Amino acid sequence: MFWADRLGHDIEQKFQEKIKSGRPLIIRDEKTASGRVHVGSLRGVAIHGLLSEILSERNINNTYLFEINDHDPMDDIPATLDRKTYEPYLGKPLNTVPSPDGVAVNFAEYYAAEFIGVIKELGFSPEFYRVSDLYRSGKFNEAIRLALEHAEEIGKINREVSGSERSADRLPINVVCEQCGKVSTTVATSFDGERVSYTCKDVAFTNGCGYQGTVSPFNGRAKLPWKVEWAAKFKILDVDIEGAGKDHSTRGGSRQVAEAISRRVFNHEPPFNIPYEFFNIGGKKMSSSKGRGSSSREVADVFPPELVRLLLLQREPQRVIDFNPEGDTVPLLYDAYDSYAEKYFADRATQNQLSDFSRTFFLMHRPSDRPLLSAHFLPRFSYITYLVQMPHISITAHVEKEKGSTLTIEDVQEIELRETYARRWLDTYAPPEYQFFLQQTLPQAAKNFSTEQKTALKKVLEKIMSFGADSISGLELHTALHDIKNEMGIHPKDFFSAIYISFLDRASGPKAGWFLSVLDRDFVVQRLKEASV
């Protein structure tokens, strides 16, 4: 059973009574809008979003809430912004920091807008809300009061669950300083039931102003520490399902602390958890603050939505996603997509029950696209990447030759789509082995070929000449090249490097058979003659 279907079944069993009542199950996720959002943050979006789709498929009433956390303090400055301009805002709530473009309402909205756009393009449909609205509307007021009244218990939970110590005279609240407007620098030490006393002090990343005062912590004039705030959201929004990344879900981690606070302070059962693993780039955990990895917008621009969804959803949540857009994982992801498609349409044609592979293919498409799925020819993405680098050829003509029959409208649309994304990938992330420049004259390095290499090139020339003026397919030439290599016993590196150097002036390149098959025949013949003498 596909992992999301299995989770959907478990959720249906756990919440039978609420489902029967007709009340919607509440699914929740969030992102702090502190900068451009990296693609790794889409994993939580996709997991929660797909579960919402599957529950709806089962006719289970549900609401997917997605929070833009805009009330957290600015604790770092994105590398793309001028540090001097934004240093005065360090420590202030993100919703009070000016937008980098001077157009968006505030800093958080500027970065949230891009991320929300990507989420919608991927076909997920959460209800977006801002946590600052919950604070200002008073929905956090009761939770704030309970947290302040149970400050000792919260400290005890932190010690028992995570082993962390918090100053006994420090209350679990950060008010917005009345003088400097910072929220990360305030230390509250007493609460009289309506107002807290506080001092604005220095923290690691910014200075406090030293102001001392008393202020009401209600209606948006304060924020709870994030583990306490997390627990409060469970209760305020009556959350039923909310996963968390591996770093939060470890023993003694923030999720365990939040769950204990939820039960012991807010008297609320925590939501169903779905721990999920990291999204890595080249084996390293992605981090916006460290500037590592690609933004969600950048990746969404290089992939069509179904490929982004496949990247995010094909692995179970407990498995790491290791993605490197600058390696060969992009062509391999397209190959995986094509394999899923082949299985799906084979199952459909025979009316078989969908396998996990077929189910994955179905769900990787946006709900609005699923009714439109139809079988058509899927040219390999790697093949398209080098066809688009040859302006003298007709891509559709070569793909039609590869297909072996007339292209349908759907085939042509697929070719055009892959051509668009191949060009984007080549312009952004593609590694050197996928990029080439056809040499107009025989490269100097070809003059150093061994006798064995020149003999091999002569045999390649003879094979191509044997076809006369008839076209030769990439597969036919691929097979012929390997036959020549095996018959001669020449080392593969020596054989193929001679071909690549002759045409590209480098020792590696795209699959040689397909590469030569799309070049002008007269050009190939002349170059092989020059290289083999």
Residue pairs with C-beta under 8 A, 6 or more apart in sequence:
1 9
1 356
2 356
2 359
2 360
2 363
3 316
3 317
4 47
4 50
4 51
4 54
4 313
4 363
5 54
5 359
7 51
7 54
7 274
8 51
8 54
8 55
8 58
10 272
11 25
11 51
11 55
11 240
11 241
11 272
12 19
12 55
12 58
12 60
14 272
15 25
15 240
15 272
18 25
18 240
19 25
19 60
19 61
22 61
23 61
24 61
24 62
24 63
25 55
25 60
25 61
25 62
25 63
25 240
25 241
26 62
26 63
26 65
26 237
26 238
26 239
26 240
26 241
26 271
27 48
27 51
27 52
27 55
27 62
27 63
27 64
27 65
27 239
27 240
27 241
27 242
28 48
28 64
28 65
28 66
28 67
28 233
28 237
28 239
28 241
28 242
28 271
29 44
29 45
29 48
29 64
29 65
29 66
29 67
29 126
29 242
29 243
30 66
30 67
30 68
30 69
30 131
31 37
31 41
31 44
31 45
31 66
31 67
31 68
31 69
31 112
31 115
32 69
32 70
32 72
32 94
33 68
33 69
33 70
33 94
33 107
33 108
33 109
33 110
33 111
33 112
33 115
34 72
34 74
34 75
34 76
34 78
34 94
34 108
34 111
34 288
35 76
35 78
35 111
35 288
35 289
36 78
36 80
36 111
36 114
36 288
36 295
36 297
37 111
37 114
37 115
37 118
37 288
37 295
37 296
37 297
38 286
38 287
38 288
38 293
38 294
38 295
38 296
39 279
39 286
39 293
39 294
39 295
39 296
39 298
39 299
39 300
39 323
40 278
40 279
40 280
40 281
40 285
40 286
40 293
41 115
41 296
42 118
42 119
42 122
42 279
42 296
42 308
42 312
43 245
43 276
43 279
43 312
43 317
43 321
44 243
44 244
44 245
44 276
45 66
45 119
45 122
45 124
45 126
46 122
46 124
46 309
46 312
46 313
47 243
47 274
47 276
47 312
47 313
47 317
48 64
48 66
48 126
48 241
48 242
48 243
48 274
49 64
49 119
49 122
49 123
49 124
49 125
49 126
50 313
50 363
51 241
51 274
52 62
52 64
52 124
52 125
52 126
53 363
53 367
54 363
55 62
56 62
63 127
64 124
64 125
64 126
64 127
65 126
65 127
65 129
65 237
65 239
66 119
66 126
66 127
66 128
66 129
67 128
67 129
67 130
67 131
67 233
68 108
68 109
68 112
68 116
68 128
68 129
68 130
68 131
69 94
69 108
69 131
70 93
70 94
70 95
70 106
70 108
70 109
70 112
70 130
70 131
70 132
71 93
71 94
71 95
71 130
71 131
71 132
71 135
71 183
71 220
71 223
72 93
72 94
72 223
72 226
73 90
73 91
73 92
73 93
73 94
73 174
73 182
73 183
73 184
74 86
74 89
74 90
74 91
74 92
74 93
74 94
74 97
74 107
75 90
75 91
75 184
75 205
75 206
76 90
76 205
76 289
77 83
77 86
77 87
77 90
78 288
79 291
81 100
86 97
87 206
89 96
89 97
89 98
89 107
90 182
90 205
90 206
91 180
91 182
91 183
91 184
91 185
91 203
91 205
91 206
91 208
92 181
92 182
92 183
93 132
93 176
93 183
93 223
94 106
94 107
94 108
95 106
95 107
95 108
95 109
95 130
95 132
96 106
96 181
97 106
97 107
97 108
98 106
98 107
99 105
99 106
99 107
99 109
99 110
100 107
100 110
101 110
103 110
104 110
104 113
108 130
114 295
114 296
114 297
115 296
115 297
116 128
117 297
118 296
118 297
118 300
119 126
121 300
121 305
122 300
122 305
122 308
122 309
122 366
123 305
123 309
123 365
123 366
123 367
123 368
123 369
131 233
132 220
134 140
134 236
135 219
135 220
135 222
135 223
136 219
136 220
137 219
138 218
138 219
139 236
140 218
140 224
140 232
140 236
141 218
141 219
143 224
143 232
143 235
143 236
143 266
144 173
144 217
144 218
144 222
144 224
144 232
146 265
146 266
147 154
147 172
147 173
147 224
147 228
147 232
147 265
148 171
148 172
148 173
148 191
148 196
148 217
149 191
150 264
150 265
151 171
151 172
151 191
153 264
153 265
154 172
154 228
154 261
154 265
155 166
155 168
155 172
157 257
157 260
157 261
157 264
157 265
158 164
158 165
158 166
158 227
158 257
159 165
160 260
161 252
161 256
161 257
161 260
162 252
162 253
162 254
162 256
162 257
163 252
166 172
169 189
170 187
170 188
170 189
171 188
171 189
171 190
171 191
171 196
172 224
172 225
172 228
173 188
173 191
173 196
173 217
173 222
173 223
173 224
173 225
174 183
174 184
174 186
174 188
174 222
174 223
174 224
174 225
175 183
175 186
175 188
175 196
175 198
175 215
175 217
175 221
175 222
176 182
176 183
176 186
176 215
176 221
176 222
176 223
177 183
177 185
177 186
177 198
177 200
177 208
177 209
177 211
178 211
178 213
178 215
179 200
179 209
179 211
179 213
180 200
180 208
180 209
180 211
182 200
182 206
182 208
182 209
183 222
183 223
184 203
184 205
184 206
185 200
185 201
185 202
185 203
185 206
185 207
185 208
185 209
186 198
186 199
186 200
186 201
186 208
187 198
187 199
187 200
187 201
188 196
188 197
188 198
188 217
188 222
189 196
189 197
189 198
189 199
190 196
190 197
191 197
191 217
194 216
195 214
195 215
195 216
195 217
196 214
196 215
196 216
196 217
196 222
197 212
197 213
197 214
198 212
198 213
198 214
198 215
199 208
199 210
199 211
199 212
200 208
200 209
200 210
200 211
200 212
201 208
201 210
202 208
215 221
215 222
223 229
224 232
226 254
227 254
227 257
227 258
227 261
228 258
228 261
228 265
230 254
230 258
231 258
231 259
231 261
231 262
231 265
231 266
231 268
231 270
232 266
233 239
234 242
234 258
234 262
234 266
234 268
234 270
234 271
235 262
235 266
235 267
235 268
239 271
240 271
240 272
241 271
241 272
241 274
242 271
242 272
242 273
242 274
243 273
243 274
243 275
243 276
243 317
244 254
244 255
244 273
244 274
244 275
244 276
245 275
245 276
245 277
245 278
246 275
246 276
246 277
246 278
247 253
247 278
248 254
248 255
249 255
249 256
249 273
249 275
255 273
255 275
258 270
259 270
262 268
262 269
262 270
263 269
263 270
274 317
275 317
275 318
276 317
276 318
277 317
277 318
277 319
277 320
277 321
278 285
278 286
278 320
278 321
279 285
279 286
279 320
279 321
279 323
280 286
280 320
280 321
280 322
280 323
281 292
281 293
281 294
281 322
281 323
281 324
281 325
282 322
282 324
282 326
282 327
283 322
284 292
286 292
286 293
287 293
294 325
294 429
298 428
299 308
299 325
300 308
301 424
302 325
302 330
302 421
302 424
302 425
302 428
302 429
303 311
303 330
303 333
303 421
304 417
304 421
305 365
305 366
305 369
306 337
306 364
306 365
306 366
306 369
307 333
307 334
307 337
309 363
309 364
309 365
309 366
310 333
310 336
310 337
310 340
310 360
310 364
311 321
311 323
311 333
312 321
313 360
313 363
313 364
314 336
314 360
314 364
315 321
323 329
325 425
325 428
325 429
326 429
326 430
326 431
327 431
328 431
328 433
328 434
330 381
330 425
330 429
330 430
331 380
331 381
331 382
331 385
331 434
334 380
334 381
334 382
334 418
335 380
335 381
335 382
337 361
337 364
337 378
338 378
338 380
339 357
340 357
340 358
340 360
340 361
340 364
341 361
341 375
341 378
343 355
343 357
343 358
343 361
344 354
344 357
344 358
344 361
344 362
344 373
345 375
346 352
347 353
347 354
347 355
347 358
348 358
348 375
349 375
354 362
362 370
362 373
365 373
374 410
376 408
376 410
376 411
376 414
377 399
377 403
377 407
377 408
377 411
377 414
378 414
379 399
379 402
379 403
379 414
379 415
379 418
381 418
381 421
381 422
382 434
382 510
382 511
383 399
383 402
383 474
383 514
384 395
384 399
384 415
384 418
384 419
384 422
385 422
385 425
385 426
385 430
385 434
385 510
386 434
386 436
386 510
386 514
386 515
386 518
387 393
387 395
387 398
387 399
387 419
387 518
388 395
388 419
388 422
388 423
388 426
389 426
389 435
389 436
390 438
390 518
390 519
392 520
393 518
395 415
395 419
396 407
396 412
396 415
398 517
398 518
399 407
399 411
399 415
400 406
400 407
401 471
401 473
402 473
402 474
402 475
403 411
407 415
426 434
426 435
433 508
433 509
433 510
434 510
436 504
436 506
436 509
436 510
437 504
437 505
438 503
438 504
438 519
439 503
439 504
439 505
442 502
442 527
442 530
442 531
443 501
443 502
443 505
445 501
445 505
446 498
446 501
446 502
446 530
446 531
449 457
449 498
449 501
449 531
450 494
452 488
452 490
452 494
453 490
453 494
453 495
453 498
454 498
454 531
454 532
454 533
455 488
455 532
456 484
456 485
456 488
456 490
456 494
456 495
456 498
457 498
457 499
457 502
457 528
457 531
457 532
458 528
458 532
459 484
459 488
460 480
460 481
460 484
460 499
460 528
461 525
461 528
461 529
461 532
463 477
463 480
463 484
464 472
464 477
464 516
464 521
464 524
464 525
464 528
465 525
469 521
471 517
471 521
472 517
473 517
474 511
474 513
474 514
474 515
474 517
474 518
475 513
475 514
476 513
476 517
477 512
477 513
477 514
477 516
477 517
478 511
478 512
478 513
478 514
479 513
480 513
481 495
481 499
481 512
481 513
484 495
485 492
485 495
485 496
488 495
493 507
496 508
496 512
497 507
497 508
498 531
499 512
499 516
500 506
500 507
500 508
500 509
500 512
501 507
502 527
502 528
502 530
502 531
503 509
503 515
503 516
503 519
503 527
509 515
516 524
